[in-house]
Amino acid sequence: MLHAAMQQPSGVPMPVGRSGRVVVEIDPDLKKELYAALDRDGVTLKQWFLDNANEYLRDRGQLTLKLMVADGDDEDRRYG
């Protein structure tokens, strides 16, 4: 089930403190579902967040590059 996250009104900056803590207010049902899924996968919320945050930061500066895929005849050549 997908849930809508509680969001700060558009244009209102979120406070950013100096500690290493991140505080996010979300729907309680989403929180329960997320913790259950992470528990089934044997992952903590902290590890899941750090993995996804690092991937996001690593990939956000990357440009996508379309490569030509050749599988046989000229008609089969396409961008993938």
FENNOR-V401676 format. One record per residue. N is the residue number from 1. RES is the residue in one small letter. BURIAL is 1 if it has 9 or more other C-alpha atoms within 8 Angstrom, else 0. D_FIRST is the distance of its C-alpha to the first C-alpha in Angstrom with 1 decimal. Layout:
N:RES:BURIAL:D_FIRST / N:RES:BURIAL:D_FIRST
//
This chain:
1:m:0:0.0 / 2:l:0:3.8 / 3:h:0:6.5 / 4:a:0:10.1 / 5:a:0:12.5 / 6:m:0:15.7 / 7:q:0:18.4 / 8:q:0:22.2 / 9:p:0:24.0 / 10:s:0:25.1 / 11:g:0:28.4 / 12:v:0:28.3 / 13:p:0:28.7 / 14:m:0:26.8 / 15:p:0:29.3 / 16:v:0:30.1 / 17:g:0:32.1 / 18:r:0:34.3 / 19:s:0:32.7 / 20:g:0:30.4 / 21:r:0:27.5 / 22:v:0:24.4 / 23:v:0:22.8 / 24:v:0:19.5 / 25:e:0:18.2 / 26:i:0:14.5 / 27:d:1:12.4 / 28:p:0:13.1 / 29:d:0:9.7 / 30:l:1:8.5 / 31:k:1:11.8 / 32:k:0:11.5 / 33:e:0:8.4 / 34:l:0:10.3 / 35:y:1:13.5 / 36:a:0:12.5 / 37:a:0:11.5 / 38:l:1:14.7 / 39:d:1:16.7 / 40:r:0:16.0 / 41:d:0:17.1 / 42:g:0:20.0 / 43:v:1:19.5 / 44:t:0:20.1 / 45:l:0:18.4 / 46:k:0:21.8 / 47:q:0:22.2 / 48:w:1:18.8 / 49:f:0:19.6 / 50:l:0:23.2 / 51:d:0:22.4 / 52:n:0:20.1 / 53:a:0:22.5 / 54:n:0:25.5 / 55:e:0:24.0 / 56:y:0:23.2 / 57:l:0:26.8 / 58:r:0:28.4 / 59:d:0:26.9 / 60:r:0:27.1 / 61:g:0:30.9 / 62:q:0:30.7 / 63:l:0:31.7 / 64:t:0:30.3 / 65:l:0:33.2 / 66:k:0:33.2 / 67:l:0:35.4 / 68:m:0:37.4 / 69:v:0:36.5 / 70:a:1:39.5 / 71:d:0:39.1 / 72:g:0:42.3 / 73:d:0:44.0 / 74:d:0:43.9 / 75:e:0:41.6 / 76:d:0:39.0 / 77:r:1:38.9 / 78:r:0:35.9 / 79:y:0:34.1 / 80:g:0:31.0
//
